Amino acid sequence: MTWTASPLSRWRIVRQLPRMAEVRLPSGIAVRVRKRRGLRQAAALARTENPLRLDLGCGSVGRPGYIGVDLSPRADLVWDLRWGLPFPNDRIAEIRSDHFFEHLELPDVVRVLTECRRVLQPGAILDFTVPHIDPYIDVYLAHDLERLTELVYSVPEGQEVLYGTCMDRLAWLLLRDGSHRSMFDRESILHKVRLVGFSSVSTRDYQPDRDLDRRYSSIYVVAVK
């Protein structure tokens, strides 16, 4: 892939804002201007002696101590991650991401993971989370509509009657009106990370001092270059 690319306290509120993949790109000149601006900013960051840590798909507010990369105009680096990562090889000290990769088509997931490995320093880590489908499928197979309704509660307002079966609720979780493009279980996401060449790939438990928001079901992945 060709790569030619302050913290606030209200993190939990920001997590409800639209993710990168839900923001429509402007067309034509506006995209080229945005890309050139992002390339200049990334080049300036890369020239510093500071360790660079990235938070991919951060929404409107970046993780403290990290450069938030997102299409949101309030991100630290406004950039479409499908363009690649606008940094040289072996420049980045760490990459974090929380519930972002599910907003990409599967080929783009692999492309972004490939870029993460390219820009990370040897021995540096990629630490990210994605939704875990297994617990929802367990509830679906138990045909427990009451529990699934509790878990999948963000269906469109006024359309609750349309989501009155277990299948309807599960479908909303998977598709999110088009904002979700991929879904994972543990095996599938670890496969994608290993596919791009990370040397050590594992999962970890939720860590309250490290993870900013605990969700009902997440896979916490740690990959070492």
C-alpha positions in Angstrom: 0.0 0.0 0.0 1.3 3.5 -0.8 1.3 5.9 2.1 1.5 9.3 0.5 -0.3 10.7 4.9 -6.4 18.0 23.6 -7.5 15.4 25.3 -10.8 16.2 27.2 -12.4 14.4 30.1 -15.8 13.7 28.5 -14.6 10.4 26.9 -17.7 8.4 27.6 -19.9 11.0 25.9 -17.7 11.2 22.9 -17.9 7.4 22.4 -21.5 7.9 21.3 -20.5 10.3 18.4 -20.3 8.9 14.9 -17.2 6.8 14.1 -14.9 7.6 11.2 -16.5 5.2 8.7 -19.9 6.8 9.3 -18.7 10.3 8.1 -19.1 10.9 4.4 -16.1 12.1 2.5 -16.4 15.3 0.6 -15.5 14.9 -3.1 -13.0 16.3 -5.5 -10.9 19.2 -4.4 -12.0 19.1 -0.8 -10.6 15.5 -0.5 -7.3 16.5 -2.1 -6.9 19.5 0.2 -7.7 17.3 3.3 -5.1 14.8 2.2 -2.4 17.3 1.5 -3.0 18.9 4.9 -2.9 15.6 6.6 0.3 14.6 4.9 2.0 17.9 5.9 0.9 17.5 9.5 2.0 13.8 9.7 5.4 14.7 8.2 5.9 17.4 10.8 5.0 15.0 13.6 7.4 12.3 12.2 10.3 14.8 12.2 10.1 15.4 15.9 12.0 13.3 18.4 9.0 12.5 20.4 7.6 9.0 20.6 4.4 8.9 18.5 1.4 6.9 19.7 -1.7 6.7 17.6 -5.4 6.2 18.4 -7.1 5.1 15.3 -10.8 5.9 14.7 -10.8 8.1 17.8 -14.0 10.0 17.1 -14.0 13.6 18.1 -11.6 13.4 21.1 -8.4 11.5 21.2 -7.1 9.2 23.9 -4.8 11.2 26.4 -1.2 10.9 25.3 -2.1 9.7 21.8 -2.6 11.3 18.4 -6.2 10.8 17.5 -6.6 9.9 13.8 -10.1 10.1 12.4 -12.3 11.8 9.8 -13.9 13.9 12.5 -12.8 17.5 12.1 -12.0 17.6 15.8 -9.5 14.7 15.6 -5.8 15.6 16.1 -5.0 14.3 12.6 -8.0 14.5 10.2 -7.4 11.5 7.9 -9.2 8.7 6.2 -7.4 5.5 7.4 -8.4 3.8 4.2 -5.7 5.9 2.6 -3.1 4.2 4.7 -1.0 5.6 7.6 0.9 8.8 6.6 4.1 7.9 8.6 7.4 6.4 7.6 8.3 2.8 8.3 9.2 1.9 12.0 8.3 5.4 13.3 5.3 4.7 15.7 5.8 3.7 19.3 2.3 2.3 19.9 -1.1 2.1 18.2 -4.4 1.8 20.1 -8.0 1.6 18.8 -11.4 1.0 20.3 -14.3 -0.5 18.3 -13.2 1.0 15.0 -12.3 -1.9 12.7 -15.9 -3.1 12.5 -16.7 0.1 10.6 -14.4 -1.0 7.7 -15.0 -3.6 4.9 -12.9 -6.7 5.5 -10.3 -5.9 2.8 -9.8 -2.5 4.4 -9.4 -4.1 7.8 -6.5 -6.1 6.4 -5.0 -3.0 4.7 -5.1 -0.9 7.8 -3.6 -3.8 9.9 -0.9 -4.1 7.3 -0.2 -0.4 7.6 -0.1 -0.6 11.4 2.6 -3.3 11.2 4.6 -1.2 8.7 4.8 2.0 10.7 5.3 0.4 14.2 8.8 0.2 15.5 10.2 -3.3 16.0 8.9 -4.7 19.3 6.1 -2.1 19.5 2.5 -3.1 20.1 -0.9 -2.7 18.4 -3.5 -2.9 21.1 -7.2 -2.7 20.0 -10.7 -3.9 20.6 -13.5 -5.0 18.4 -17.0 -6.2 19.2 -17.3 -9.9 20.0 -20.3 -11.6 18.3 -20.3 -14.9 20.3 -22.2 -13.7 23.4 -24.9 -12.2 21.3 -25.2 -15.4 19.2 -25.6 -17.3 22.5 -28.5 -15.2 23.5 -30.0 -15.4 20.0 -29.8 -19.2 20.1 -31.4 -19.3 23.5 -34.2 -17.2 21.8 -34.2 -14.8 24.8 -35.8 -11.7 23.2 -36.0 -9.9 26.5 -32.2 -10.2 27.1 -31.3 -9.4 23.5 -33.5 -6.3 23.6 -31.6 -5.2 26.7 -28.2 -5.8 25.0 -29.1 -4.3 21.5 -31.0 -1.3 22.6 -30.0 1.4 20.1 -32.5 0.6 17.3 -33.9 3.6 15.5 -36.3 5.6 17.7 -39.9 5.0 16.7 -39.0 1.8 14.9 -38.8 -0.5 17.9 -41.8 -2.6 16.7 -39.8 -3.5 13.6 -37.1 -5.0 15.8 -39.5 -7.3 17.7 -37.8 -10.6 17.1 -34.4 -12.0 18.1 -33.3 -12.1 14.4 -34.3 -8.4 14.0 -32.2 -7.4 17.0 -29.2 -9.4 15.9 -29.4 -8.0 12.4 -29.4 -4.5 13.8 -26.3 -5.3 15.8 -24.5 -6.7 12.8 -25.5 -4.0 10.3 -26.2 -0.8 12.3 -28.0 0.7 9.3 -24.8 0.3 7.2 -22.3 1.7 9.7 -21.0 -1.8 10.7 -19.1 -3.4 7.8 -17.4 -6.3 9.5 -18.0 -8.5 12.5 -15.6 -10.8 14.4 -15.2 -13.6 16.8 -11.9 -14.3 18.5 -10.7 -16.7 15.8 -11.6 -14.3 12.9 -9.9 -11.2 14.2 -6.7 -13.0 15.3 -6.6 -14.6 11.9 -6.6 -11.2 10.2 -3.8 -9.8 12.5 -1.6 -12.9 11.9 -2.3 -12.7 8.2 -0.4 -9.4 7.9 2.7 -10.7 9.6 2.6 -9.7 13.3 5.0 -12.0 15.2 3.1 -12.3 18.4 -0.7 -12.1 18.6 -2.9 -12.7 21.7 -6.0 -11.5 23.6 -6.1 -10.0 27.0 -8.8 -9.2 29.6 -10.4 -5.8 30.2 -8.1 -3.5 32.2 -9.8 -0.6 33.9 -6.6 1.4 34.2 -5.9 1.0 30.4 -9.3 0.7 28.7 -11.5 3.8 28.8 -14.8 2.2 28.3 -16.1 -1.2 29.2 -18.7 -2.7 26.8 -20.8 -5.7 27.1 -18.7 -7.8 24.8 -15.3 -6.9 23.3 -12.2 -8.8 22.1 -9.0 -7.2 23.4 -6.2 -7.9 21.0 -2.5 -7.3 21.5 -0.1 -7.8 18.6 3.7 -7.3 18.7 5.7 -6.4 15.7 
